[in-house]
Amino acid sequence: MATSSQAHVTSVGSEFSEFQVQKSPVPEPCIVEKSASPETKPIHSIKWRLAIQTLRQRFLLDNLELSSSDTPTQVVEKIVLAYRCRLSLLRRLINHFILFRRPVIESATMSCASFIDLEALALPNYILLDNRSRNDILTSALHKPAILDTASDSASFFATYDNFTVGHSGSMALICVVGFEFDCTAFFCFSVLVFLLCIGVGVLAGYLSRSSEVGCAFGGGLATLVAGLQLLVLKVLR
């Protein structure tokens, strides 16, 4: 009896030990396949039609070489570089301090009076423009390119101004124009400085002649002459 009990205990123990030895299969790690990233668009060159106004009120048309990877800020910087290459520093100074004009960016179409195929035109070349319209965003960026740092991506920017692109398939082919407009602020500051200078010259003349009447007459006459010239300049330039 004792022997059979011992055999029963032994068999139970062996079954229990076999149960402990058998381990549940370890699940294989789940490998998640990464989806293929979308193909990046290749970088390609883009050409804009760019016309720059000269001091003689003529417009010189040329192509502006751009890249599809250029940011909006870089595009404006290239426009500024092209403008500076076409107009020397002396002409830019004359334009700003004597003619009181500042550069602006406009969009325009070629005038029907040109009778020239825009795409077949040998560049650079002078053209006649029509339907000029000021672009406030690009004009502001022309003086402060950093304002476009928060602009949309390059693709959206080029899509917005696709009409400037050479070979544009749309019906309205536009030209990006760097033109000029009268700078009222610069003219006003210059007028104030000249008026103060006339007062100073009148005071100096009165001191040297020891006569206040001579000083007032000289300063007043000079101020009147300068004011007349400024009105003439304002009428011509505007």
Residue frames as a rotation matrix with the C-alpha (Angstrom) as fourth column:
MET 1
0.569 0.822 0.000 0.00
0.822 -0.569 0.000 0.00
0.000 0.000 -1.000 0.00
ALA 2
0.485 -0.487 -0.726 2.82
0.109 -0.790 0.603 2.33
-0.868 -0.372 -0.330 0.91
THR 3
-0.561 -0.749 0.354 4.57
0.420 0.111 0.901 1.43
-0.713 0.654 0.252 -2.29
SER 4
-0.133 0.599 0.789 1.53
0.978 -0.047 0.201 2.31
0.158 0.799 -0.580 -4.43
SER 5
0.800 0.419 -0.429 1.13
0.520 -0.841 0.148 5.64
-0.299 -0.342 -0.891 -2.59
GLN 6
0.038 -0.883 -0.469 4.75
0.090 -0.464 0.881 6.50
-0.995 -0.076 0.062 -3.18
ALA 7
-0.627 -0.248 0.738 4.35
0.703 0.228 0.674 5.63
-0.335 0.942 0.031 -6.89
HIS 8
0.359 0.855 0.374 1.26
0.924 -0.381 -0.016 7.85
0.129 0.351 -0.927 -7.13
VAL 9
0.717 -0.162 -0.678 3.08
0.207 -0.879 0.429 10.78
-0.666 -0.448 -0.597 -5.50
THR 10
-0.349 -0.936 0.050 6.03
0.263 -0.047 0.964 10.24
-0.900 0.349 0.262 -7.80
SER 11
-0.381 0.270 0.884 3.83
0.924 0.133 0.358 10.29
-0.021 0.954 -0.300 -10.91
VAL 12
0.731 0.680 -0.057 2.05
0.682 -0.731 0.027 13.48
-0.023 -0.059 -0.998 -9.76
GLY 13
0.430 -0.655 -0.621 5.37
0.090 -0.653 0.752 15.16
-0.898 -0.379 -0.222 -9.02
SER 14
-0.567 -0.668 0.482 6.72
0.529 0.153 0.834 14.22
-0.631 0.728 0.267 -12.41
GLU 15
0.056 0.673 0.738 3.65
0.976 -0.193 0.101 15.64
0.210 0.714 -0.668 -14.15
PHE 16
0.856 0.253 -0.452 3.93
0.404 -0.872 0.278 18.85
-0.323 -0.420 -0.848 -12.11
SER 17
-0.003 -0.949 -0.315 7.61
0.134 -0.313 0.940 19.17
-0.991 -0.040 0.128 -12.97
GLU 18
-0.531 -0.130 0.837 6.85
0.816 0.189 0.547 18.64
-0.229 0.973 0.006 -16.67
PHE 19
0.533 0.807 0.254 4.20
0.836 -0.548 -0.015 21.38
0.127 0.220 -0.967 -16.44
GLN 20
0.695 -0.343 -0.632 6.78
0.112 -0.817 0.566 23.75
-0.710 -0.464 -0.529 -14.97
VAL 21
-0.344 -0.916 0.206 9.38
0.355 0.077 0.932 22.90
-0.869 0.393 0.299 -17.56
GLN 22
-0.209 0.336 0.919 7.08
0.976 0.019 0.215 23.50
0.055 0.942 -0.332 -20.51
LYS 23
-0.553 -0.055 -0.831 7.14
0.244 -0.965 -0.098 27.23
-0.797 -0.257 0.547 -21.33
SER 24
0.580 0.808 0.097 4.70
0.421 -0.195 -0.886 29.07
-0.697 0.555 -0.454 -23.41
PRO 25
0.004 -0.616 0.788 6.14
1.000 -0.022 -0.022 30.09
0.030 0.788 0.615 -26.77
VAL 26
-0.282 -0.210 -0.936 7.50
0.376 -0.922 0.094 33.63
-0.883 -0.325 0.339 -26.85
PRO 27
0.727 0.609 0.319 5.69
0.528 -0.197 -0.826 35.68
-0.440 0.769 -0.464 -29.48
GLU 28
-0.233 -0.823 0.519 7.92
0.972 -0.182 0.147 37.05
-0.026 0.538 0.842 -32.17
PRO 29
-0.438 0.032 -0.898 8.31
0.267 -0.950 -0.164 40.81
-0.858 -0.311 0.408 -32.15
CYS 30
0.516 0.728 0.451 5.92
0.718 -0.081 -0.692 42.56
-0.467 0.681 -0.564 -34.47
ILE 31
-0.627 -0.774 -0.083 7.82
0.538 -0.508 0.672 44.35
-0.563 0.377 0.736 -37.17
VAL 32
0.508 0.808 -0.300 5.96
0.375 -0.521 -0.767 47.36
-0.776 0.277 -0.567 -38.53
GLU 33
-0.231 -0.561 0.795 6.91
0.965 -0.026 0.262 48.15
-0.127 0.827 0.547 -42.05
LYS 34
-0.291 0.041 -0.956 7.40
0.164 -0.982 -0.093 51.83
-0.943 -0.184 0.279 -42.61
SER 35
0.679 0.600 0.422 5.48
0.556 -0.046 -0.830 53.26
-0.479 0.798 -0.365 -45.46
ALA 36
-0.214 -0.798 0.563 7.61
0.977 -0.175 0.123 54.63
0.000 0.576 0.817 -48.22
SER 37
-0.203 0.067 -0.977 8.12
0.321 -0.938 -0.131 58.35
-0.925 -0.341 0.168 -47.95
PRO 38
0.814 0.558 0.164 6.64
0.346 -0.238 -0.908 60.35
-0.467 0.795 -0.387 -50.77
GLU 39
0.068 -0.823 0.564 9.07
0.998 0.053 -0.043 61.11
0.006 0.566 0.825 -53.53
THR 40
0.085 -0.138 -0.987 10.60
0.315 -0.936 0.158 64.54
-0.945 -0.324 -0.036 -53.24
LYS 41
0.930 0.293 0.222 10.22
0.307 -0.283 -0.909 66.71
-0.204 0.913 -0.353 -56.28
PRO 42
0.052 -0.973 0.224 13.50
0.994 0.071 0.079 67.29
-0.092 0.219 0.971 -58.10
ILE 43
0.135 -0.115 -0.984 14.94
0.230 -0.962 0.144 70.77
-0.964 -0.246 -0.103 -58.00
HIS 44
0.067 -0.066 0.996 14.58
0.997 0.041 -0.064 72.56
-0.037 0.997 0.068 -61.32
SER 45
-0.853 -0.450 -0.264 15.34
0.427 -0.893 0.145 76.00
-0.301 0.011 0.954 -62.65
ILE 46
0.316 0.948 0.031 12.69
0.885 -0.283 -0.370 78.68
-0.342 0.144 -0.928 -63.06
LYS 47
-0.785 -0.539 0.304 12.89
0.617 -0.723 0.310 81.81
0.053 0.432 0.901 -65.18
TRP 48
0.219 0.812 -0.541 10.94
0.703 -0.516 -0.490 84.97
-0.677 -0.273 -0.683 -64.48
ARG 49
0.082 -0.110 0.990 10.41
0.799 -0.587 -0.132 87.80
0.596 0.802 0.040 -66.93
LEU 50
0.252 -0.110 -0.961 11.95
0.795 -0.543 0.270 90.83
-0.552 -0.833 -0.050 -65.20
ALA 51
0.263 -0.122 0.957 11.90
0.683 -0.677 -0.274 94.39
0.682 0.725 -0.095 -66.55
ILE 52
-0.049 -0.390 -0.920 13.89
0.898 -0.421 0.131 97.16
-0.438 -0.819 0.370 -64.85
GLN 53
0.861 0.425 0.279 13.10
0.501 -0.803 -0.323 100.84
0.087 0.417 -0.905 -65.34
THR 54
-0.237 -0.964 0.123 15.98
0.946 -0.258 -0.195 103.14
0.219 0.070 0.973 -66.24
LEU 55
-0.444 0.007 -0.896 16.40
0.477 -0.845 -0.242 106.82
-0.759 -0.535 0.372 -65.45
ARG 56
-0.923 0.090 -0.373 15.19
-0.350 -0.595 0.724 107.62
-0.157 0.799 0.581 -68.96
GLN 57
-0.112 0.970 0.216 11.84
-0.725 0.069 -0.685 105.96
-0.679 -0.233 0.696 -68.26
ARG 58
0.041 0.071 -0.997 12.64
-0.835 0.550 0.005 102.95
0.548 0.832 0.082 -70.43
PHE 59
0.541 0.240 0.806 12.14
-0.690 0.674 0.263 99.32
-0.480 -0.699 0.530 -69.44
LEU 60
-0.287 -0.746 -0.601 14.86
-0.903 0.420 -0.090 96.73
0.319 0.517 -0.794 -70.02
LEU 61
0.738 0.645 0.201 13.53
-0.674 0.720 0.165 93.17
-0.038 -0.257 0.966 -70.14
ASP 62
-0.405 -0.821 -0.401 15.63
-0.743 0.552 -0.379 90.16
0.533 0.145 -0.834 -69.17
ASN 63
0.479 0.516 -0.710 15.19
-0.034 0.819 0.573 86.72
0.877 -0.251 0.410 -67.61
LEU 64
0.054 -0.393 0.918 15.76
-0.976 -0.213 -0.034 86.23
0.209 -0.895 -0.395 -63.89
GLU 65
-0.204 -0.228 -0.952 17.28
-0.194 0.963 -0.189 82.83
0.960 0.146 -0.241 -63.11
LEU 66
0.048 0.297 0.954 15.65
-0.997 -0.047 0.065 81.19
0.064 -0.954 0.294 -60.08
SER 67
-0.832 -0.254 -0.493 15.53
-0.214 0.967 -0.137 77.73
0.512 -0.008 -0.859 -58.52
SER 68
0.143 0.961 -0.237 12.50
-0.099 0.252 0.963 75.82
0.985 -0.114 0.131 -57.28
SER 69
0.119 -0.174 -0.978 14.29
0.893 0.449 0.029 75.49
0.434 -0.876 0.209 -53.93
ASP 70
-0.779 -0.411 0.474 14.60
0.230 -0.890 -0.394 79.27
0.584 -0.197 0.788 -53.47
THR 71
-0.327 0.651 -0.685 12.66
0.878 -0.057 -0.474 80.70
-0.348 -0.757 -0.553 -50.57
PRO 72
0.652 0.627 0.426 10.50
0.734 -0.663 -0.147 83.83
0.190 0.409 -0.892 -51.12
THR 73
0.757 -0.437 -0.486 13.18
-0.012 -0.753 0.657 85.88
-0.653 -0.492 -0.576 -49.37
GLN 74
-0.271 -0.912 0.309 15.87
0.333 0.212 0.919 84.57
-0.903 0.352 0.246 -51.70
VAL 75
0.051 0.373 0.927 13.73
0.998 0.001 -0.055 85.39
-0.021 0.928 -0.372 -54.73
VAL 76
0.947 0.321 0.000 13.39
0.321 -0.946 0.040 89.02
0.012 -0.038 -0.999 -53.63
GLU 77
0.406 -0.877 -0.257 17.13
-0.050 -0.303 0.952 89.19
-0.913 -0.373 -0.167 -52.89
LYS 78
-0.362 -0.508 0.782 17.85
0.741 0.352 0.571 88.05
-0.565 0.786 0.249 -56.45
ILE 79
0.517 0.592 0.618 15.51
0.827 -0.531 -0.182 90.75
0.221 0.606 -0.765 -57.77
VAL 80
0.903 -0.241 -0.354 17.41
-0.019 -0.849 0.528 93.35
-0.428 -0.470 -0.772 -55.73
LEU 81
-0.034 -0.981 0.192 20.73
0.226 0.179 0.957 92.02
-0.973 0.076 0.216 -57.06
ALA 82
-0.138 0.051 0.989 19.49
0.982 0.138 0.130 92.24
-0.130 0.989 -0.070 -60.65
TYR 83
0.854 0.496 0.158 18.29
0.505 -0.862 -0.026 95.80
0.123 0.102 -0.987 -60.03
ARG 84
0.660 -0.666 -0.346 21.68
-0.150 -0.568 0.809 96.84
-0.736 -0.483 -0.475 -58.64
CYS 85
-0.227 -0.755 0.616 23.50
0.570 0.410 0.712 95.22
-0.790 0.512 0.337 -61.55
ARG 86
0.116 0.363 0.925 21.45
0.982 -0.183 -0.052 97.17
0.151 0.914 -0.378 -64.09
LEU 87
0.790 0.168 0.589 21.59
0.118 -0.985 0.124 100.54
0.601 -0.028 -0.799 -62.30
SER 88
-0.218 -0.966 -0.137 24.92
0.487 0.014 -0.874 101.77
0.846 -0.257 0.467 -61.03
LEU 89
-0.177 0.083 -0.981 25.34
0.975 -0.121 -0.186 103.21
-0.134 -0.989 -0.059 -57.55
LEU 90
-0.932 -0.210 -0.295 25.58
0.179 -0.975 0.129 106.76
-0.314 0.068 0.947 -58.94
ARG 91
-0.681 0.731 0.042 22.29
-0.163 -0.208 0.964 106.40
0.714 0.650 0.261 -60.81
ARG 92
-0.009 0.684 -0.729 20.59
0.769 0.470 0.432 104.96
0.639 -0.557 -0.531 -57.77
LEU 93
-0.471 -0.225 -0.853 21.80
0.783 -0.551 -0.287 107.90
-0.406 -0.803 0.436 -55.66
ILE 94
-0.988 0.149 -0.046 20.57
-0.151 -0.843 0.516 110.39
0.038 0.516 0.856 -58.27
ASN 95
-0.422 0.878 -0.224 17.27
0.173 0.321 0.931 108.58
0.890 0.354 -0.287 -58.42
HIS 96
0.066 0.452 -0.890 16.81
0.928 0.299 0.221 108.72
0.366 -0.840 -0.400 -54.65
PHE 97
-0.181 -0.249 -0.952 18.31
0.803 -0.596 0.003 112.03
-0.568 -0.763 0.308 -53.52
ILE 98
-0.907 -0.164 -0.387 17.74
-0.059 -0.862 0.504 114.24
-0.416 0.480 0.772 -56.57
LEU 99
-0.701 0.678 -0.222 14.70
-0.291 0.013 0.957 112.78
0.651 0.735 0.188 -58.32
PHE 100
-0.591 0.443 0.674 13.11
-0.757 -0.017 -0.653 111.63
-0.278 -0.896 0.346 -55.03
ARG 101
0.370 0.679 -0.634 12.07
-0.810 0.570 0.138 108.27
0.455 0.462 0.761 -56.40
ARG 102
-0.333 -0.413 0.848 12.16
-0.770 0.638 0.008 104.86
-0.544 -0.650 -0.530 -54.77
PRO 103
-0.812 -0.031 -0.583 11.95
-0.456 0.657 0.601 101.41
0.364 0.754 -0.547 -56.38
VAL 104
-0.046 0.837 0.545 8.70
-0.772 0.317 -0.551 99.44
-0.634 -0.446 0.632 -56.38
ILE 105
-0.941 -0.170 0.293 7.70
0.016 0.843 0.538 96.08
-0.338 0.511 -0.790 -57.82
GLU 106
-0.106 0.910 -0.400 4.84
-0.804 -0.315 -0.505 95.99
-0.586 0.268 0.765 -60.28
SER 107
-0.377 0.081 0.923 3.18
0.487 0.865 0.123 93.55
-0.788 0.495 -0.365 -62.62
ALA 108
-0.042 0.293 -0.955 2.57
-0.644 -0.739 -0.198 94.56
-0.764 0.607 0.220 -66.22
THR 109
0.484 0.197 0.853 1.86
0.515 0.724 -0.459 93.28
-0.708 0.661 0.249 -69.68
MET 110
-0.674 -0.725 0.146 3.68
0.513 -0.316 0.798 94.03
-0.532 0.612 0.585 -72.88
SER 111
-0.140 0.610 -0.780 2.12
-0.359 -0.766 -0.534 96.88
-0.923 0.205 0.326 -74.81
CYS 112
0.530 0.431 0.731 0.40
0.516 0.520 -0.681 96.08
-0.673 0.737 0.053 -78.08
ALA 113
0.903 -0.210 -0.374 2.51
-0.391 -0.762 -0.517 98.85
-0.177 0.613 -0.770 -79.62
SER 114
0.036 -0.960 0.277 5.61
-0.579 0.206 0.789 96.67
-0.814 -0.189 -0.549 -79.28
PHE 115
0.753 0.330 -0.569 4.51
-0.658 0.413 -0.630 94.17
0.027 0.849 0.528 -81.94
ILE 116
-0.350 -0.912 -0.211 7.01
-0.813 0.408 -0.416 91.67
0.465 0.026 -0.885 -80.54
ASP 117
0.543 0.417 -0.729 6.60
-0.042 0.881 0.472 88.03
0.839 -0.226 0.496 -79.60
LEU 118
0.632 -0.258 0.731 7.46
-0.765 -0.362 0.534 88.00
0.127 -0.896 -0.426 -75.91
GLU 119
0.766 -0.311 0.563 8.86
-0.035 0.853 0.520 84.47
-0.642 -0.418 0.642 -75.92
ALA 120
0.605 -0.525 0.598 10.90
0.796 0.374 -0.476 84.93
0.026 0.764 0.644 -79.10
LEU 121
0.927 -0.225 0.300 12.39
-0.192 -0.972 -0.137 88.28
0.323 0.069 -0.944 -78.06
ALA 122
0.159 -0.951 -0.264 16.19
0.579 0.307 -0.755 88.38
0.799 -0.033 0.600 -77.84
LEU 123
0.971 0.233 -0.044 17.18
0.150 -0.458 0.876 89.40
0.185 -0.858 -0.480 -74.31
PRO 124
-0.272 0.560 -0.783 18.06
0.618 -0.522 -0.588 91.77
-0.737 -0.644 -0.204 -72.81
ASN 125
-0.651 0.161 0.742 15.95
0.633 -0.423 0.648 94.22
0.418 0.892 0.173 -74.80
TYR 126
-0.911 0.362 -0.197 13.86
-0.190 -0.793 -0.580 97.34
-0.366 -0.491 0.791 -74.29
ILE 127
-0.595 0.790 0.145 10.09
0.736 0.464 0.493 96.93
0.322 0.400 -0.858 -74.38
LEU 128
-0.647 0.536 0.543 6.92
-0.512 -0.832 0.211 98.97
0.565 -0.141 0.813 -73.93
LEU 129
-0.901 0.296 -0.317 4.66
0.433 0.667 -0.606 98.10
0.033 -0.684 -0.729 -71.02
ASP 130
-0.404 0.856 0.323 0.97
-0.437 -0.490 0.754 98.45
0.804 0.164 0.572 -70.37
ASN 131
0.593 0.785 -0.183 -1.45
-0.167 0.341 0.925 97.82
0.788 -0.518 0.333 -67.48
ARG 132
-0.527 -0.840 -0.129 1.12
0.053 0.119 -0.991 98.42
0.848 -0.529 -0.018 -64.76
SER 133
0.658 0.743 0.121 -0.11
-0.166 -0.013 0.986 97.50
0.734 -0.669 0.115 -61.29
ARG 134
-0.197 -0.759 0.621 1.78
-0.812 -0.229 -0.538 97.97
0.550 -0.610 -0.571 -58.02
ASN 135
0.321 0.194 -0.927 2.41
0.262 0.922 0.284 94.82
0.910 -0.334 0.245 -55.96
ASP 136
0.570 -0.025 0.821 2.32
-0.641 -0.638 0.426 95.90
0.513 -0.769 -0.380 -52.32
ILE 137
0.955 -0.185 0.233 3.67
-0.034 0.711 0.702 92.64
-0.296 -0.678 0.672 -50.87
LEU 138
0.477 -0.819 0.318 6.71
0.873 0.402 -0.275 92.38
0.097 0.409 0.907 -53.13
THR 139
0.330 -0.340 0.880 7.34
0.094 -0.916 -0.390 96.13
0.939 0.211 -0.271 -52.85
SER 140
0.783 -0.026 0.621 7.48
-0.605 -0.260 0.753 95.90
0.142 -0.965 -0.219 -49.05
ALA 141
0.820 -0.493 0.290 9.75
0.328 0.821 0.468 92.87
-0.469 -0.288 0.835 -49.34
LEU 142
0.568 -0.626 0.535 11.97
0.556 -0.188 -0.809 94.76
0.607 0.757 0.242 -51.77
HIS 143
0.228 -0.451 0.863 12.94
-0.495 -0.817 -0.297 97.16
0.839 -0.359 -0.410 -48.99
LYS 144
-0.189 -0.255 0.948 12.75
-0.955 0.272 -0.117 94.58
-0.228 -0.928 -0.295 -46.17
PRO 145
-0.230 0.084 -0.970 13.19
-0.611 0.763 0.211 91.03
0.757 0.641 -0.124 -47.54
ALA 146
-0.972 -0.233 -0.036 12.99
-0.117 0.609 -0.784 89.56
0.205 -0.758 -0.619 -44.02
ILE 147
-0.393 0.890 0.231 9.22
-0.811 -0.217 -0.544 90.11
-0.434 -0.401 0.807 -43.91
LEU 148
0.340 0.503 -0.795 8.85
-0.834 0.551 -0.009 87.07
0.434 0.666 0.607 -46.18
ASP 149
-0.742 -0.671 0.018 10.58
-0.590 0.639 -0.493 84.74
0.319 -0.377 -0.870 -43.71
THR 150
-0.654 0.577 0.489 7.18
-0.195 0.497 -0.846 83.64
-0.731 -0.648 -0.212 -42.42
ALA 151
-0.110 0.621 -0.776 5.68
-0.983 -0.185 -0.008 83.33
-0.149 0.762 0.631 -45.89
SER 152
0.798 0.495 0.344 4.36
-0.423 0.867 -0.264 80.10
-0.429 0.065 0.901 -47.35
ASP 153
0.178 -0.760 0.625 6.61
0.310 0.646 0.698 77.44
-0.934 0.070 0.350 -48.82
SER 154
-0.650 -0.581 -0.490 8.43
-0.252 -0.444 0.860 77.92
-0.717 0.682 0.142 -52.08
ALA 155
-0.806 0.364 0.467 5.97
0.589 0.562 0.581 75.86
-0.051 0.743 -0.667 -54.13
SER 156
0.230 0.949 -0.216 3.01
0.918 -0.286 -0.277 78.00
-0.324 -0.134 -0.936 -53.05
PHE 157
0.084 -0.279 -0.957 4.99
0.035 -0.959 0.282 81.19
-0.996 -0.058 -0.071 -53.63
PHE 158
-0.874 -0.463 -0.144 5.94
-0.140 -0.045 0.989 80.24
-0.465 0.885 -0.026 -57.18
ALA 159
-0.518 0.768 0.377 2.39
0.855 0.470 0.218 79.09
-0.010 0.435 -0.900 -57.85
THR 160
0.287 0.628 -0.723 1.09
0.613 -0.701 -0.366 82.51
-0.737 -0.338 -0.586 -56.76
TYR 161
0.272 -0.293 -0.917 3.36
-0.513 -0.850 0.119 84.32
-0.814 0.438 -0.381 -59.21
ASP 162
-0.073 -0.259 0.963 3.30
0.517 0.816 0.259 81.72
-0.853 0.517 0.074 -61.96
ASN 163
0.855 0.466 0.227 2.27
0.437 -0.411 -0.800 84.39
-0.280 0.783 -0.556 -64.47
PHE 164
0.602 -0.711 -0.363 5.83
-0.653 -0.700 0.287 85.78
-0.459 0.064 -0.886 -64.31
THR 165
0.044 -0.640 0.767 7.31
0.001 0.768 0.641 82.46
-0.999 -0.027 0.034 -65.44
VAL 166
-0.438 -0.284 -0.853 8.77
-0.837 -0.219 0.502 82.20
-0.329 0.934 -0.142 -68.92
GLY 167
-0.848 0.168 -0.504 6.61
-0.206 0.771 0.603 79.90
0.489 0.615 -0.619 -71.01
HIS 168
-0.730 0.646 0.225 3.54
-0.246 0.058 -0.967 80.36
-0.638 -0.761 0.117 -68.83
SER 169
-0.875 0.378 0.302 0.72
0.481 0.602 0.637 78.37
0.059 0.703 -0.709 -70.36
GLY 170
-0.127 0.886 -0.447 -2.04
0.715 -0.230 -0.660 80.67
-0.687 -0.403 -0.604 -69.11
SER 171
0.405 0.403 0.821 -3.73
0.883 -0.406 -0.236 83.37
0.238 0.820 -0.520 -71.12
MET 172
0.959 -0.042 0.279 -2.29
-0.104 -0.972 0.209 86.23
0.263 -0.230 -0.937 -69.03
ALA 173
0.271 -0.942 -0.198 1.51
0.905 0.319 -0.281 86.36
0.328 -0.103 0.939 -69.25
LEU 174
0.994 0.106 0.006 2.78
0.093 -0.895 0.436 89.07
0.051 -0.433 -0.900 -66.90
ILE 175
0.133 -0.977 0.165 6.13
0.409 -0.098 -0.907 90.75
0.903 0.188 0.387 -66.44
CYS 176
0.557 -0.085 -0.826 7.68
0.810 -0.165 0.563 91.47
-0.185 -0.983 -0.023 -63.05
VAL 177
0.362 -0.327 0.873 8.71
0.424 -0.776 -0.467 95.12
0.830 0.539 -0.143 -63.18
VAL 178
-0.033 -0.419 -0.907 11.09
0.941 -0.319 0.113 97.03
-0.337 -0.850 0.405 -60.92
GLY 179
0.184 0.207 0.961 9.84
0.649 -0.760 0.039 100.56
0.738 0.617 -0.274 -61.45
PHE 180
-0.855 -0.480 -0.199 9.92
0.483 -0.593 -0.645 103.84
0.191 -0.647 0.738 -59.54
GLU 181
0.364 0.925 0.106 7.43
0.774 -0.364 0.518 105.96
0.518 -0.106 -0.849 -57.67
PHE 182
-0.023 -0.335 0.942 7.71
-0.152 -0.930 -0.334 109.43
0.988 -0.151 -0.030 -56.19
ASP 183
-0.241 -0.170 -0.956 8.90
0.854 0.431 -0.292 109.34
0.462 -0.886 0.042 -52.58
CYS 184
0.485 0.542 0.686 6.83
0.170 -0.828 0.534 111.95
0.858 -0.142 -0.494 -50.76
THR 185
0.904 -0.161 -0.397 8.60
0.406 0.031 0.913 111.33
-0.134 -0.987 0.093 -47.45
ALA 186
-0.059 -0.996 0.066 12.05
0.950 -0.036 0.309 111.98
-0.305 0.081 0.949 -48.90
PHE 187
-0.231 0.025 0.973 10.81
0.618 -0.768 0.166 115.11
0.751 0.640 0.162 -50.67
PHE 188
0.785 0.575 0.232 9.24
0.165 -0.555 0.815 116.46
0.598 -0.601 -0.530 -47.47
CYS 189
0.658 -0.613 -0.438 12.40
0.621 0.112 0.776 115.83
-0.427 -0.782 0.455 -45.43
PHE 190
-0.328 -0.796 0.509 14.49
0.944 -0.295 0.146 117.54
0.034 0.528 0.848 -48.09
SER 191
0.134 0.470 0.873 12.14
0.426 -0.822 0.377 120.52
0.895 0.322 -0.310 -48.14
VAL 192
0.957 0.214 -0.194 12.36
0.252 -0.293 0.922 120.93
0.141 -0.932 -0.335 -44.37
LEU 193
0.260 -0.941 -0.217 16.16
0.818 0.096 0.567 120.77
-0.512 -0.325 0.795 -44.43
VAL 194
-0.382 -0.378 0.843 16.36
0.825 -0.550 0.127 123.33
0.416 0.745 0.522 -47.24
PHE 195
0.537 0.649 0.539 13.98
0.281 -0.740 0.611 125.66
0.795 -0.177 -0.580 -45.39
LEU 196
0.875 -0.281 -0.394 16.10
0.384 -0.091 0.919 125.44
-0.294 -0.955 0.028 -42.24
LEU 197
-0.117 -0.963 0.244 19.20
0.948 -0.035 0.318 126.06
-0.297 0.268 0.916 -44.33
CYS 198
-0.051 0.176 0.983 17.62
0.612 -0.772 0.170 129.19
0.789 0.611 -0.068 -45.81
ILE 199
0.920 0.385 0.076 16.88
0.156 -0.535 0.830 130.47
0.360 -0.752 -0.552 -42.31
GLY 200
0.530 -0.795 -0.293 20.46
0.639 0.147 0.755 129.80
-0.558 -0.588 0.586 -41.29
VAL 201
-0.316 -0.637 0.703 21.82
0.938 -0.323 0.129 131.61
0.145 0.699 0.700 -44.34
GLY 202
0.361 0.530 0.767 19.51
0.375 -0.836 0.401 134.57
0.854 0.142 -0.500 -43.62
VAL 203
0.964 -0.051 -0.263 20.72
0.244 -0.239 0.940 134.76
-0.111 -0.970 -0.218 -40.02
LEU 204
0.113 -0.993 0.032 24.32
0.848 0.114 0.517 134.60
-0.517 -0.031 0.855 -41.17
ALA 205
-0.214 -0.143 0.966 23.72
0.795 -0.600 0.087 137.34
0.567 0.787 0.242 -43.76
GLY 206
0.735 0.538 0.412 22.08
0.184 -0.744 0.642 139.55
0.652 -0.397 -0.646 -41.12
TYR 207
0.776 -0.507 -0.375 24.97
0.449 0.028 0.893 138.97
-0.442 -0.862 0.250 -38.72
LEU 208
-0.182 -0.914 0.362 27.62
0.944 -0.059 0.325 139.81
-0.276 0.401 0.874 -41.30
SER 209
-0.281 0.137 0.950 25.78
0.576 -0.767 0.281 142.91
0.767 0.626 0.137 -42.53
ARG 210
-0.882 -0.015 -0.471 24.76
0.448 -0.336 -0.829 143.85
-0.146 -0.942 0.303 -39.00
SER 211
-0.647 0.744 -0.168 21.26
-0.762 -0.641 0.098 144.41
-0.035 0.191 0.981 -40.30
SER 212
-0.577 0.505 0.642 18.30
0.024 0.796 -0.604 142.22
-0.816 -0.333 -0.471 -39.47
GLU 213
0.431 0.774 -0.463 16.39
-0.454 -0.257 -0.853 143.59
-0.780 0.578 0.240 -42.44
VAL 214
-0.040 -0.538 -0.842 19.08
-0.993 0.116 -0.027 142.41
0.112 0.835 -0.539 -44.85
GLY 215
-0.897 -0.324 0.299 19.13
-0.387 0.904 -0.180 139.00
-0.213 -0.277 -0.937 -43.19
CYS 216
-0.198 0.911 0.361 15.36
0.012 0.370 -0.929 138.60
-0.980 -0.180 -0.084 -43.35
ALA 217
0.500 0.380 -0.779 15.22
-0.706 -0.343 -0.620 139.78
-0.502 0.859 0.097 -46.96
PHE 218
-0.346 -0.723 -0.598 18.05
-0.922 0.379 0.076 137.51
0.171 0.578 -0.798 -48.04
GLY 219
-0.906 0.009 0.424 16.74
-0.166 0.913 -0.374 134.47
-0.391 -0.409 -0.825 -46.18
GLY 220
0.014 0.997 0.074 13.15
-0.113 0.075 -0.991 135.07
-0.993 0.006 0.114 -47.28
GLY 221
0.357 0.069 -0.931 14.12
-0.894 -0.262 -0.362 135.56
-0.269 0.963 -0.032 -50.91
LEU 222
-0.668 -0.674 -0.316 16.23
-0.728 0.681 0.086 132.41
0.157 0.287 -0.945 -50.91
ALA 223
-0.721 0.468 0.511 13.44
0.001 0.739 -0.674 130.41
-0.693 -0.486 -0.533 -49.27
THR 224
0.314 0.875 -0.367 10.94
-0.415 -0.221 -0.882 131.70
-0.854 0.430 0.294 -51.85
LEU 225
0.034 -0.399 -0.916 13.24
-0.998 0.036 -0.053 130.75
0.054 0.916 -0.397 -54.71
VAL 226
-0.908 -0.413 0.064 13.84
-0.418 0.901 -0.118 127.27
-0.009 -0.134 -0.991 -53.33
ALA 227
-0.381 0.849 0.367 10.12
-0.052 0.376 -0.925 126.75
-0.923 -0.372 -0.099 -52.68
GLY 228
0.412 0.517 -0.750 9.34
-0.749 -0.276 -0.602 127.66
-0.519 0.810 0.274 -56.29
LEU 229
-0.357 -0.633 -0.687 11.94
-0.885 0.465 0.030 125.21
0.300 0.619 -0.726 -57.57
GLN 230
-0.911 0.032 0.412 10.57
-0.192 0.850 -0.491 122.49
-0.366 -0.526 -0.768 -55.31
LEU 231
0.071 0.997 0.019 7.05
-0.283 0.039 -0.958 123.02
-0.957 0.063 0.285 -56.59
LEU 232
0.303 -0.040 -0.952 8.34
-0.951 -0.079 -0.299 122.79
-0.064 0.996 -0.062 -60.14
VAL 233
-0.739 -0.633 -0.231 10.23
-0.630 0.771 -0.093 119.59
0.236 0.077 -0.969 -59.35
LEU 234
-0.652 0.560 0.512 7.18
-0.144 0.571 -0.808 118.17
-0.744 -0.601 -0.292 -57.59
LYS 235
0.364 0.841 -0.400 4.96
-0.574 -0.135 -0.807 118.88
-0.733 0.523 0.434 -60.59
VAL 236
0.098 -0.404 -0.909 7.42
-0.964 0.188 -0.188 117.36
0.247 0.895 -0.371 -63.07
LEU 237
-0.823 -0.565 -0.060 8.36
-0.528 0.800 -0.286 114.26
0.209 -0.204 -0.956 -61.10
ARG 238
-0.568 0.672 0.474 4.85
-0.139 0.489 -0.861 113.38
-0.811 -0.555 -0.184 -60.01
